[in-house]
Amino acid sequence: MKVALVGNPNTGKSTLFNSLTGLNQKIGNFPGITVDKKTGTCKLPDGALIEVIDLPGCYSLYPKSKDEAIVLEVLTNSNNPSHPDLIIVVADATNLKRNLLLFTQVADLKIPVILALNMTDAARKEQILIDIDKMSQKLGVQVIPISARRNENIELLKQAIVDAPKIALQQESIAVSTLAPQLISQIKQDIRIKEDYVALLLAHQHENLAYLTVDESNHIESLEQANAFQPQPAQTKETIARYDFISNLLKEAVQQKPKVISDTPSGKIDRILTHKVWGFVSFLAILLLIFQAIFAWAEYPMGLIENFFAWLDEVGRQLVPAGLLADLLFDGILAGLGGVLVFIPQIAILFGFIAILEDTGYMARITFLMDKIMRKVGLNGKSVVPMIGGLACAVPSIMAARNIESWKDRIITIMVTPLISCAARLPVYTLLISLVVPNDKLWGFFNLQGLALMGMYLVGTLGAIVVAWVMKKIIKTKERSYFILELPVYRMPRWKNVGLTMYEKVKTFVLQVGKVIIAMSIVLWVLATYGPPERMEKIEEKYQSAQYTQQYDEEELQIMESSEKLENSYVGVLGKFIEPVIRPLGFDWKIGIALITSFAAREVFVGTMATIYSVAEPEDDTSSIREKMSNARDSVTGAPIYTVATAFSLMIFYAFAMQCMSTVAVVYRETKSWKWPLIQLAYMTGMAYLASLLVYQLLK
């Protein structure tokens, strides 16, 4: 049995989904489209297992965005793989007048429905009294009062699913057939549709429904013209009729005191957090807290992970006989993985904070606060959501830009979102900052490393704003953009939800990055271990000659031979080939190799450095990648490689460069053209090179 959760944004639909499914959930895509599809399994009181589908939030079945269009597609197409046997409409009990519009539309599709009134705890606080039985009787459906955040009545909702009828019994809210009787009748007959309201929605939306053939869409268009059907007046008439029905229902079933928004707790908090001055001060203070926490709180668990991998290396070398297999396992795979997985605590902290900002309702305030600034650079407030989401990952953030109605605003948002520093850049930044920025306190409170990290994130954001302003001047369109936003009330974060988000994101990071790191580490180890045979033979002869064996002890010879072999390996040859291009940026050939490999994914940089330095060092060296890089010296001058100038030049390069194949792929998928991803790749690479060159030349 398939059960779909449908509801307005901010009604707690996703929280209910988590309550019903727990960890038994997966995220995929709807067939043929890049919109996220969240599904999970839930066990009912009678032991039956059901599939729960969390459909994107929408305000009505007249979609304004791609996400909302998915809801219409799934609910009106009985052949869609996600088409439900039962719909649970989740409504905010404190805002029923608006939420019930969607319910009346969904109910008229004649799929069995349950109405879940969420946030009933908040409704009680606001002295909203709902007569559940009266509402159930008037609507002809089961009405279940719940609080998904507090897990109130979730078992009652599960029992309601067990008791739900197999056929739709709900009352009609309006007489749909009277809105366009002749047209509805003809569409039902010609397109073989059973329900009046589905036929009416096809009349309104046939151009946007992928499951209709071109002939069917054209036929509906001709029927509209023959019946002189005017969509806009018809939709207005329908909406007014629905609100008349809802007003009458609420008069009979709900008692509520009138409320003044500014007197509510959320209204009072918003006087500060959305203030034109204190709002920005608060936002910067919150950002500072996040970046301080990323360094301060993660230090101890990161040390534990580093020690664990050092112990694994030590024990493993005792158990596995020395040879090629041991070198591959420990210098290749283990070194590459350990170099990246050590950053799990920092990534978990970042995702945890983002989940808290969303859960409390503060993320919507940031969107509202930034709208005026965004308009000046050619974006709108809705661009902030993808850009803030870009702190986690550019891929879902670019997909989130589908909610932006204006084509120009959406394209500019897609083009600049990868400049926002994502979680994949975090390992690169934190590794390099820990090498060159002292772990001292400024004024006894601000951690210098945390301030440097915040600086890197601000540089990326500033770059995005500048590029957006330039694109605003270049890209021309006559289309007007608008910005409509609902500010949800402030709520305490649901710690279970925050924990689930951190778990899911870290699991995705480990599994996705882990696969790439292992593959890259094996390829790198092979390329770093082997080289042109004649070169390798000469090096072996050189260090076996009496001139070297008499002058150096065995350990020194081993270090020198490993280093020279790495430089003459296939990876060394490639690095030396690109070195002249990157030398003005302060990069050596080893960094050059990492720049090439990390195009697969930015965090591969750390794994690459770990593999290269492990191959270069003697086998019994179990020090961490940070220690190895801080001890690295230029073979000619003997000076440290990772100076302040080199480290910041490298961070600036990663702040601006398009080092991510997945992002290129998703931009192509979202724009349906290679033009935009290629422009993006070119301008970001050029911007990264020039900015890196400038920083190195100034700091060296």
C-alpha positions as CSV (number, residue, x, y, z in Angstrom):
1,M,0.0,0.0,0.0
2,K,1.3,3.4,-1.0
3,V,0.5,6.4,1.3
4,A,1.4,9.9,0.2
5,L,2.0,12.8,2.6
6,V,0.7,16.1,1.1
7,G,0.7,19.5,2.6
8,N,1.7,23.2,2.5
9,P,5.4,24.1,3.3
10,N,6.1,24.5,7.0
11,T,3.2,22.2,8.2
12,G,5.6,19.6,9.7
13,K,5.1,17.1,6.9
14,S,8.7,16.0,6.9
15,T,8.7,15.7,10.7
16,L,5.7,13.4,10.4
17,F,7.5,11.4,7.6
18,N,10.5,10.9,10.0
19,S,8.1,9.9,12.9
20,L,6.4,7.3,10.7
21,T,9.5,5.9,9.0
22,G,12.4,6.5,11.4
23,L,15.6,5.3,9.7
24,N,13.7,3.1,7.2
25,Q,13.9,5.8,4.5
26,K,15.7,6.5,1.2
27,I,16.1,9.4,-1.1
28,G,15.9,9.0,-4.9
29,N,14.5,10.9,-7.8
30,F,11.1,10.9,-9.4
31,P,11.3,9.1,-12.8
32,G,12.7,11.2,-15.5
33,I,13.1,14.3,-13.3
34,T,15.7,15.6,-10.8
35,V,13.2,16.4,-8.0
36,D,14.0,14.5,-4.8
37,K,11.7,11.6,-3.9
38,K,11.7,10.7,-0.2
39,T,10.2,7.2,0.5
40,G,10.2,5.1,3.6
41,T,8.4,2.1,5.2
42,C,6.2,2.1,8.2
43,K,4.7,-0.8,10.2
44,L,1.1,-0.5,11.1
45,P,-0.6,-1.8,14.3
46,D,-2.0,-4.8,12.4
47,G,1.6,-5.8,11.3
48,A,1.2,-4.6,7.7
49,L,4.1,-2.7,6.0
50,I,3.2,0.4,4.0
51,E,5.3,2.6,1.7
52,V,5.2,6.3,2.7
53,I,6.0,8.9,0.1
54,D,6.8,12.5,1.2
55,L,5.7,14.6,-1.7
56,P,7.2,18.2,-2.1
57,G,5.4,20.9,-0.2
58,C,2.8,22.9,-2.2
59,Y,0.1,25.5,-1.6
60,S,-2.4,24.3,-4.2
61,L,-2.8,22.0,-7.2
62,Y,-2.1,25.0,-9.5
63,P,1.7,24.7,-9.4
64,K,4.0,27.7,-9.6
65,S,7.3,25.7,-9.5
66,K,8.7,22.3,-10.6
67,D,8.4,20.9,-7.1
68,E,4.7,21.7,-6.9
69,A,4.2,20.3,-10.5
70,I,5.4,16.9,-9.2
71,V,2.5,16.8,-6.7
72,L,0.0,17.4,-9.5
73,E,1.7,14.8,-11.8
74,V,1.7,12.1,-9.1
75,L,-1.8,12.6,-7.9
76,T,-3.6,13.0,-11.2
77,N,-1.8,10.2,-13.1
78,S,-3.0,6.7,-11.9
79,N,-0.2,5.1,-13.9
80,N,2.6,7.0,-12.1
81,P,4.7,4.6,-10.0
82,S,4.2,6.9,-7.0
83,H,0.4,7.3,-7.4
84,P,-1.0,6.6,-3.9
85,D,-3.7,4.3,-2.6
86,L,-4.3,6.8,0.3
87,I,-3.4,10.4,0.9
88,I,-2.6,12.0,4.3
89,V,-3.1,15.7,4.0
90,V,-1.0,17.4,6.8
91,A,-2.5,20.7,7.9
92,D,-1.2,23.3,10.4
93,A,-3.9,23.4,13.1
94,T,-3.0,27.1,13.8
95,N,-3.5,28.1,10.2
96,L,-6.5,26.1,8.9
97,K,-8.0,28.6,6.6
98,R,-5.1,28.6,4.2
99,N,-4.1,24.9,4.7
100,L,-7.6,23.6,4.0
101,L,-7.6,25.0,0.4
102,L,-5.2,22.3,-0.6
103,F,-7.2,19.7,1.3
104,T,-10.4,20.5,-0.6
105,Q,-8.6,20.2,-3.9
106,V,-6.9,16.9,-3.0
107,A,-10.2,15.5,-1.6
108,D,-12.0,16.2,-4.9
109,L,-9.5,14.0,-6.7
110,K,-11.5,11.1,-5.2
111,I,-8.5,9.2,-3.7
112,P,-9.1,8.1,-0.1
113,V,-8.0,10.8,2.3
114,I,-7.1,11.3,6.0
115,L,-6.7,14.8,7.4
116,A,-3.9,15.0,9.9
117,L,-4.1,18.3,12.0
118,N,-0.5,18.8,13.0
119,M,0.8,21.3,15.7
120,T,-2.3,20.8,17.9
121,D,-0.1,21.6,20.9
122,A,0.6,25.0,19.4
123,A,-3.2,25.4,18.6
124,R,-4.0,24.7,22.3
125,K,-1.5,27.4,23.4
126,E,-3.2,29.9,21.1
127,Q,-6.6,28.9,22.5
128,I,-7.8,27.5,19.2
129,L,-10.5,24.9,19.9
130,I,-11.2,22.4,17.1
131,D,-14.3,20.2,17.2
132,I,-12.7,17.1,15.6
133,D,-15.9,15.1,15.3
134,K,-17.8,18.0,13.7
135,M,-15.0,18.6,11.2
136,S,-14.8,14.8,10.4
137,Q,-18.6,14.7,9.8
138,K,-18.6,17.8,7.5
139,L,-15.7,16.5,5.4
140,G,-16.5,12.8,5.4
141,V,-13.0,11.8,6.3
142,Q,-11.1,10.7,9.4
143,V,-9.6,13.8,11.1
144,I,-6.6,13.0,13.4
145,P,-5.2,15.7,15.7
146,I,-1.4,15.1,16.0
147,S,1.9,16.8,17.1
148,A,4.6,15.3,14.9
149,R,7.3,17.1,16.9
150,R,6.1,15.5,20.2
151,N,5.1,12.2,18.7
152,E,1.5,12.8,19.9
153,N,-1.2,10.5,18.5
154,I,1.1,9.0,15.8
155,E,-0.2,5.5,16.8
156,L,-3.7,6.9,16.4
157,L,-2.8,8.0,12.9
158,K,-1.3,4.6,12.1
159,Q,-4.6,3.0,13.2
160,A,-6.5,5.5,11.0
161,I,-4.5,4.2,8.0
162,V,-5.5,0.6,8.9
163,D,-9.2,1.7,9.1
164,A,-9.1,3.8,6.0
165,P,-11.6,2.8,3.3
166,K,-10.4,1.5,0.0
167,I,-12.7,3.9,-1.9
168,A,-13.1,7.6,-1.5
169,L,-16.0,8.6,0.8
170,Q,-15.2,12.3,1.4
171,Q,-17.8,15.0,0.8
172,E,-17.4,17.3,-2.2
173,S,-16.4,20.8,-1.1
174,I,-17.8,22.4,-4.3
175,A,-19.8,21.2,-7.2
176,V,-16.9,20.8,-9.6
177,S,-19.0,19.7,-12.6
178,T,-20.8,23.1,-12.6
179,L,-17.5,25.1,-13.2
180,A,-17.3,23.9,-16.9
181,P,-19.8,21.1,-17.4
182,Q,-19.5,20.6,-21.2
183,L,-15.7,20.7,-21.2
184,I,-15.3,18.4,-18.2
185,S,-17.7,15.9,-19.7
186,Q,-15.8,15.9,-23.1
187,I,-12.3,15.6,-21.4
188,K,-13.6,12.7,-19.3
189,Q,-14.9,10.9,-22.3
190,D,-12.1,11.6,-24.8
191,I,-9.0,11.2,-22.4
192,R,-10.7,8.4,-20.4
193,I,-10.7,10.2,-17.1
194,K,-13.0,9.1,-14.2
195,E,-13.1,12.1,-11.9
196,D,-14.5,15.6,-12.7
197,Y,-11.8,17.5,-10.9
198,V,-9.0,15.6,-12.6
199,A,-10.6,16.6,-15.9
200,L,-10.8,20.2,-14.9
201,L,-7.1,20.2,-13.8
202,L,-6.1,18.8,-17.2
203,A,-7.9,21.7,-18.8
204,H,-5.9,24.1,-16.7
205,Q,-2.5,22.3,-16.7
206,H,-2.3,20.0,-19.8
207,E,0.8,21.9,-21.2
208,N,2.8,21.1,-18.0
209,L,1.8,17.4,-17.6
210,A,4.5,15.1,-19.0
211,Y,2.2,12.0,-19.0
212,L,-0.1,13.4,-21.6
213,T,0.9,12.8,-25.2
214,V,1.3,15.8,-27.6
215,D,-2.0,14.7,-29.4
216,E,-3.9,14.5,-26.1
217,S,-2.6,18.0,-25.0
218,N,-3.5,19.5,-28.4
219,H,-7.0,17.8,-28.2
220,I,-7.6,19.3,-24.8
221,E,-6.5,22.7,-26.1
222,S,-9.0,22.4,-29.0
223,L,-11.8,21.5,-26.6
224,E,-11.0,24.5,-24.5
225,Q,-11.3,26.8,-27.5
226,A,-14.5,25.1,-28.7
227,N,-16.1,25.7,-25.2
228,A,-14.6,29.3,-24.8
229,F,-12.9,28.2,-21.6
230,Q,-10.9,30.9,-19.8
231,P,-8.5,29.4,-17.3
232,Q,-7.9,32.5,-15.1
233,P,-11.5,33.4,-14.4
234,A,-12.4,29.7,-13.9
235,Q,-9.6,29.3,-11.3
236,T,-10.7,32.4,-9.5
237,K,-14.3,31.2,-9.4
238,E,-13.2,27.8,-8.1
239,T,-10.9,29.3,-5.4
240,I,-13.6,31.7,-4.1
241,A,-16.1,28.8,-3.9
242,R,-13.6,26.7,-2.0
243,Y,-12.9,29.5,0.5
244,D,-16.7,29.9,1.0
245,F,-16.9,26.3,1.9
246,I,-13.8,26.5,4.3
247,S,-15.2,29.6,6.0
248,N,-18.5,27.9,6.7
249,L,-16.7,24.8,8.0
250,L,-14.4,26.8,10.3
251,K,-17.4,28.8,11.7
252,E,-19.1,25.5,12.8
253,A,-16.0,23.5,13.9
254,V,-13.4,26.0,15.2
255,Q,-13.4,28.6,17.9
256,Q,-10.5,31.1,18.0
257,K,-9.5,34.3,19.6
258,P,-8.3,37.0,17.0
259,K,-4.5,37.4,17.3
260,V,-2.1,40.3,16.7
261,I,1.1,39.0,15.0
262,S,3.4,41.6,16.6
263,D,2.3,40.5,20.1
264,T,3.2,36.8,19.5
265,P,6.6,35.5,20.7
266,S,7.7,35.1,17.1
267,G,6.6,38.7,16.3
268,K,8.7,40.0,19.3
269,I,11.8,38.0,18.3
270,D,11.4,39.2,14.7
271,R,11.7,42.8,15.8
272,I,15.4,42.0,16.4
273,L,16.2,39.2,13.9
274,T,14.6,40.9,10.9
275,H,15.7,44.4,11.9
276,K,17.6,46.2,9.1
277,V,20.7,46.6,11.4
278,W,20.4,44.1,14.3
279,G,19.2,41.4,11.9
280,F,22.5,41.4,10.0
281,V,24.5,41.7,13.3
282,S,22.6,38.6,14.6
283,F,23.2,36.7,11.4
284,L,27.0,37.4,11.4
285,A,27.1,36.4,15.1
286,I,25.4,33.1,14.4
287,L,27.9,32.5,11.5
288,L,30.8,33.3,13.8
289,L,29.5,30.8,16.4
290,I,29.1,28.1,13.7
291,F,32.7,28.5,12.4
292,Q,34.2,28.7,15.9
293,A,32.3,25.5,16.8
294,I,33.6,23.7,13.7
295,F,37.2,24.0,15.0
296,A,36.7,24.0,18.8
297,W,34.2,21.1,19.1
298,A,35.7,18.9,16.5
299,E,39.3,19.0,17.7
300,Y,39.0,16.1,20.2
301,P,37.0,13.6,18.0
302,M,39.3,14.4,15.0
303,G,42.3,13.5,17.2
304,L,40.7,10.2,18.1
305,I,40.0,9.4,14.4
306,E,43.6,10.3,13.5
307,N,45.0,8.1,16.3
308,F,42.6,5.2,15.2
309,F,44.0,5.3,11.6
310,A,47.6,5.5,12.9
311,W,46.9,2.4,15.1
312,L,45.3,0.6,12.1
313,D,48.3,1.3,10.0
314,E,50.7,0.1,12.8
315,V,48.8,-3.1,13.6
316,G,48.1,-3.8,9.9
317,R,51.7,-3.6,8.9
318,Q,52.5,-6.2,11.6
319,L,49.8,-8.6,10.4
320,V,50.2,-8.2,6.6
321,P,53.6,-9.3,5.2
322,A,55.6,-6.4,3.6
323,G,55.3,-6.1,-0.1
324,L,53.1,-4.6,-2.8
325,L,49.8,-5.6,-1.2
326,A,50.7,-4.0,2.1
327,D,51.9,-0.9,0.4
328,L,48.6,-0.7,-1.6
329,L,46.5,-1.2,1.5
330,F,48.3,1.2,3.8
331,D,50.0,3.8,1.6
332,G,47.1,3.8,-0.9
333,I,43.7,3.0,0.4
334,L,44.1,3.5,4.2
335,A,46.1,6.7,3.8
336,G,43.6,8.2,1.3
337,L,40.5,7.2,3.4
338,G,42.0,8.3,6.7
339,G,42.9,11.7,5.3
340,V,39.3,12.4,4.5
341,L,37.3,10.6,7.1
342,V,39.1,12.5,9.9
343,F,36.9,15.5,8.9
344,I,33.6,13.7,9.7
345,P,33.2,15.6,13.0
346,Q,33.5,19.0,11.3
347,I,31.0,18.1,8.6
348,A,28.6,16.7,11.1
349,I,28.7,19.9,13.1
350,L,28.1,22.0,10.0
351,F,25.1,20.0,8.9
352,G,23.8,20.0,12.5
353,F,23.8,23.8,12.6
354,I,22.1,24.0,9.2
355,A,19.4,21.6,10.4
356,I,18.9,23.7,13.5
357,L,18.6,26.9,11.5
358,E,15.9,25.3,9.3
359,D,14.1,23.6,12.2
360,T,13.7,26.8,14.3
361,G,12.4,28.8,11.3
362,Y,15.4,31.1,11.3
363,M,16.4,30.1,7.7
364,A,13.2,31.8,6.4
365,R,14.3,35.0,8.2
366,I,17.7,34.9,6.5
367,T,15.9,34.7,3.2
368,F,13.7,37.7,4.0
369,L,16.6,39.7,5.4
370,M,18.7,39.2,2.3
371,D,16.0,39.9,-0.3
372,K,16.8,43.6,-0.7
373,I,20.6,43.0,-1.1
374,M,19.9,40.1,-3.5
375,R,17.7,42.3,-5.7
376,K,20.5,44.8,-6.2
377,V,22.8,42.1,-7.7
378,G,20.1,40.5,-9.9
379,L,18.8,37.8,-7.6
380,N,15.8,37.6,-5.3
381,G,15.2,36.4,-1.7
382,K,14.5,32.9,-2.8
383,S,18.1,32.7,-4.2
384,V,19.3,32.7,-0.6
385,V,17.9,29.2,0.1
386,P,20.0,27.5,-2.6
387,M,23.0,29.7,-1.7
388,I,22.7,28.8,2.0
389,G,22.1,25.2,1.1
390,G,25.4,25.5,-0.9
391,L,27.2,25.5,2.5
392,A,26.3,21.8,2.5
393,C,26.4,20.8,-1.1
394,A,25.9,22.6,-4.5
395,V,24.1,19.7,-6.1
396,P,20.8,19.7,-4.2
397,S,21.1,23.5,-3.8
398,I,21.1,24.0,-7.6
399,M,18.1,21.6,-7.8
400,A,16.4,23.8,-5.1
401,A,16.6,26.8,-7.5
402,R,13.6,25.3,-9.3
403,N,11.4,27.2,-6.8
404,I,12.5,30.5,-8.3
405,E,9.8,31.5,-10.8
406,S,11.9,34.0,-12.9
407,W,14.1,32.3,-15.5
408,K,16.8,34.9,-15.2
409,D,17.0,34.8,-11.4
410,R,17.1,31.0,-11.6
411,I,19.9,30.9,-14.1
412,I,22.0,33.4,-12.2
413,T,21.4,31.5,-8.9
414,I,22.5,28.2,-10.6
415,M,25.6,29.9,-12.0
416,V,26.8,31.4,-8.7
417,T,25.7,28.8,-6.1
418,P,28.9,26.6,-6.6
419,L,31.0,29.7,-5.4
420,I,29.5,29.3,-1.9
421,S,31.9,27.1,0.0
422,C,30.4,23.7,0.4
423,A,31.1,20.9,2.9
424,A,33.6,19.3,0.4
425,R,35.8,22.4,0.7
426,L,35.8,22.2,4.5
427,P,38.5,19.4,4.7
428,V,40.7,21.4,2.4
429,Y,40.3,24.7,4.4
430,T,40.7,23.1,7.8
431,L,43.7,21.1,6.8
432,L,45.5,24.1,5.3
433,I,44.4,26.5,8.1
434,S,45.7,24.1,10.8
435,L,49.1,24.1,9.0
436,V,49.6,27.9,8.8
437,V,47.2,29.6,11.3
438,P,48.2,29.3,15.0
439,N,45.5,27.9,17.3
440,D,45.5,31.1,19.4
441,K,42.7,33.2,20.8
442,L,42.0,36.8,19.7
443,W,40.9,39.0,22.7
444,G,40.8,35.8,24.7
445,F,37.7,34.5,23.0
446,F,37.8,34.3,19.2
447,N,39.8,31.4,17.8
448,L,42.1,32.6,15.0
449,Q,41.6,29.4,13.0
450,G,37.8,29.8,13.3
451,L,38.1,33.4,12.1
452,A,40.2,32.3,9.1
453,L,37.6,29.7,8.2
454,M,34.8,32.2,8.4
455,G,36.9,34.5,6.2
456,M,37.1,31.8,3.5
457,Y,33.4,31.3,3.6
458,L,32.8,35.1,3.3
459,V,35.3,35.3,0.3
460,G,33.2,32.6,-1.5
461,T,29.9,34.5,-0.8
462,L,31.4,37.8,-1.8
463,G,32.6,36.2,-5.1
464,A,29.1,34.9,-5.7
465,I,27.5,38.3,-5.2
466,V,30.0,40.0,-7.5
467,V,29.5,37.4,-10.3
468,A,25.7,37.7,-9.9
469,W,25.9,41.5,-10.3
470,V,28.0,41.0,-13.5
471,M,25.5,38.4,-14.9
472,K,22.6,40.7,-14.1
473,K,24.1,43.2,-16.6
474,I,24.9,40.6,-19.2
475,I,21.8,38.4,-19.2
476,K,18.8,40.2,-20.6
477,T,15.1,39.4,-20.1
478,K,11.8,41.3,-20.0
479,E,10.4,38.9,-17.4
480,R,9.5,40.4,-14.0
481,S,10.4,38.6,-10.8
482,Y,8.5,38.6,-7.5
483,F,9.2,37.3,-4.0
484,I,6.5,35.7,-1.8
485,L,7.6,34.1,1.5
486,E,5.9,32.7,4.5
487,L,7.7,33.2,7.8
488,P,6.9,30.2,10.0
489,V,6.6,30.7,13.8
490,Y,9.8,30.1,15.8
491,R,10.0,26.6,17.3
492,M,12.5,24.7,19.3
493,P,14.6,22.4,17.1
494,R,13.6,18.8,17.1
495,W,16.8,17.1,18.2
496,K,15.8,13.8,16.8
497,N,15.4,15.4,13.4
498,V,18.7,17.3,13.7
499,G,20.4,14.0,14.7
500,L,18.8,12.2,11.7
501,T,19.9,14.9,9.3
502,M,23.5,14.7,10.7
503,Y,23.5,10.9,10.4
504,E,22.0,10.9,6.8
505,K,24.5,13.6,5.6
506,V,27.5,12.0,7.1
507,K,26.5,8.6,5.8
508,T,26.1,10.1,2.3
509,F,29.5,11.8,2.6
510,V,31.2,8.7,3.8
511,L,29.6,6.4,1.2
512,Q,29.9,8.7,-1.8
513,V,33.3,10.2,-1.0
514,G,34.5,6.8,0.2
515,K,33.9,5.2,-3.2
516,V,35.7,8.0,-5.0
517,I,38.6,8.1,-2.5
518,I,39.2,4.3,-2.7
519,A,39.1,4.3,-6.5
520,M,41.4,7.4,-6.7
521,S,43.7,6.1,-4.0
522,I,44.3,2.8,-5.9
523,V,44.9,4.6,-9.2
524,L,47.2,7.2,-7.5
525,W,49.1,4.6,-5.6
526,V,49.8,2.7,-8.9
527,L,50.8,5.9,-10.7
528,A,53.0,7.0,-7.7
529,T,54.6,3.6,-7.2
530,Y,55.5,2.8,-10.8
531,G,57.2,4.9,-13.5
532,P,59.2,4.5,-16.7
533,P,61.3,1.3,-16.1
534,E,64.6,2.8,-17.2
535,R,64.2,5.7,-14.7
536,M,63.3,3.4,-11.8
537,E,66.3,1.1,-12.6
538,K,68.7,4.0,-12.6
539,I,67.4,5.2,-9.2
540,E,67.8,1.7,-7.7
541,E,71.3,1.4,-9.0
542,K,72.2,4.9,-7.8
543,Y,71.2,4.2,-4.2
544,Q,72.8,0.7,-4.2
545,S,76.1,2.1,-5.3
546,A,79.0,2.3,-2.8
547,Q,79.0,6.1,-3.0
548,Y,75.6,6.3,-1.3
549,T,75.7,3.1,0.9
550,Q,78.9,4.3,2.6
551,Q,77.8,7.9,3.1
552,Y,74.2,7.4,4.4
553,D,72.5,4.9,6.8
554,E,69.7,2.6,5.7
555,E,66.8,4.8,6.9
556,E,68.2,8.0,5.1
557,L,68.8,6.0,1.9
558,Q,65.2,4.7,2.1
559,I,63.7,8.2,2.5
560,M,65.9,9.6,-0.4
561,E,65.1,6.7,-2.7
562,S,61.3,6.9,-2.0
563,S,61.3,10.6,-2.7
564,E,63.2,10.3,-5.9
565,K,61.2,7.4,-7.1
566,L,57.9,9.3,-6.5
567,E,59.3,12.3,-8.4
568,N,60.1,10.0,-11.4
569,S,56.9,8.0,-11.2
570,Y,54.0,8.4,-13.7
571,V,52.3,10.7,-11.3
572,G,55.5,12.7,-10.8
573,V,56.0,13.0,-14.6
574,L,52.4,14.4,-14.9
575,G,52.9,16.8,-12.0
576,K,56.2,18.1,-13.4
577,F,54.4,18.6,-16.8
578,I,51.8,21.0,-15.3
579,E,54.2,22.6,-12.7
580,P,55.2,25.6,-14.9
581,V,51.6,26.7,-15.2
582,I,50.9,26.5,-11.4
583,R,54.3,27.5,-10.1
584,P,53.3,31.3,-10.1
585,L,50.5,30.4,-7.7
586,G,53.1,28.9,-5.2
587,F,52.1,25.2,-6.0
588,D,54.6,22.4,-6.5
589,W,54.0,19.3,-8.7
590,K,52.5,17.3,-5.8
591,I,49.8,20.0,-5.3
592,G,49.3,20.0,-9.1
593,I,48.4,16.2,-8.9
594,A,45.9,16.9,-6.2
595,L,44.3,19.7,-8.3
596,I,43.8,17.3,-11.2
597,T,42.4,14.4,-9.1
598,S,40.2,16.6,-7.0
599,F,38.1,17.5,-10.1
600,A,36.2,14.3,-9.3
601,A,35.3,15.8,-5.9
602,R,37.1,18.6,-4.0
603,E,37.6,16.6,-0.8
604,V,39.8,14.1,-2.9
605,F,42.5,16.8,-2.5
606,V,43.2,15.6,1.1
607,G,43.1,11.9,0.2
608,T,45.5,12.6,-2.7
609,M,48.0,14.4,-0.5
610,A,47.7,11.6,2.1
611,T,48.5,9.0,-0.6
612,I,51.3,10.9,-2.2
613,Y,53.0,11.7,1.1
614,S,52.6,8.1,2.4
615,V,54.3,6.8,-0.7
616,A,57.1,9.4,-0.3
617,E,57.7,8.6,3.4
618,P,59.3,5.4,5.0
619,E,56.9,2.6,5.8
620,D,57.1,2.9,9.5
621,D,56.0,6.5,9.5
622,T,52.4,6.5,11.0
623,S,52.1,10.3,11.5
624,S,49.0,12.0,10.3
625,I,48.7,13.8,7.0
626,R,48.8,17.1,8.8
627,E,52.1,16.3,10.4
628,K,53.6,15.0,7.1
629,M,52.5,18.2,5.2
630,S,53.8,20.5,7.9
631,N,57.2,18.8,7.7
632,A,57.3,18.9,3.9
633,R,60.3,20.7,2.5
634,D,61.3,22.0,-0.9
635,S,63.9,19.5,-2.3
636,V,66.0,22.4,-3.8
637,T,65.8,25.2,-1.2
638,G,64.9,23.2,1.9
639,A,62.2,25.8,2.8
640,P,58.8,24.7,4.1
641,I,56.3,24.1,1.2
642,Y,53.2,25.1,3.1
643,T,53.9,28.7,3.9
644,V,51.1,31.2,4.7
645,A,51.3,32.4,1.0
646,T,51.0,28.9,-0.5
647,A,48.3,27.8,1.9
648,F,46.1,30.9,1.4
649,S,46.7,30.8,-2.4
650,L,45.6,27.2,-2.5
651,M,42.5,27.9,-0.3
652,I,41.5,30.8,-2.6
653,F,41.9,28.5,-5.6
654,Y,39.5,26.0,-4.1
655,A,37.1,28.7,-3.0
656,F,36.5,29.8,-6.6
657,A,37.4,26.7,-8.8
658,M,34.8,24.3,-10.2
659,Q,36.4,21.2,-8.7
660,C,33.3,19.0,-8.9
661,M,32.1,16.7,-11.7
662,S,28.7,16.2,-10.0
663,T,28.0,20.0,-10.1
664,V,28.8,20.2,-13.8
665,A,26.4,17.2,-14.4
666,V,23.6,18.7,-12.3
667,V,23.9,22.1,-14.0
668,Y,23.6,20.4,-17.4
669,R,20.6,18.4,-16.2
670,E,18.8,21.5,-14.8
671,T,19.5,23.8,-17.8
672,K,19.2,21.0,-20.4
673,S,22.2,22.6,-22.3
674,W,26.0,22.2,-22.2
675,K,26.3,26.0,-22.7
676,W,25.8,27.0,-19.1
677,P,28.0,24.4,-17.4
678,L,30.8,25.1,-19.8
679,I,30.5,28.9,-19.2
680,Q,30.5,28.1,-15.5
681,L,33.6,25.9,-15.7
682,A,35.5,28.5,-17.7
683,Y,34.7,31.6,-15.6
684,M,35.3,29.8,-12.3
685,T,38.6,28.3,-13.3
686,G,39.8,31.7,-14.7
687,M,38.6,33.5,-11.5
688,A,40.3,30.9,-9.3
689,Y,43.6,31.2,-11.2
690,L,43.7,35.0,-11.1
691,A,42.6,35.3,-7.5
692,S,45.2,32.7,-6.4
693,L,48.0,34.4,-8.4
694,L,47.1,37.7,-6.7
695,V,47.0,36.3,-3.2
696,Y,50.3,34.4,-3.6
697,Q,52.2,37.4,-5.1
698,L,50.9,39.7,-2.3
699,L,51.6,37.3,0.6
700,K,54.9,35.7,-0.5
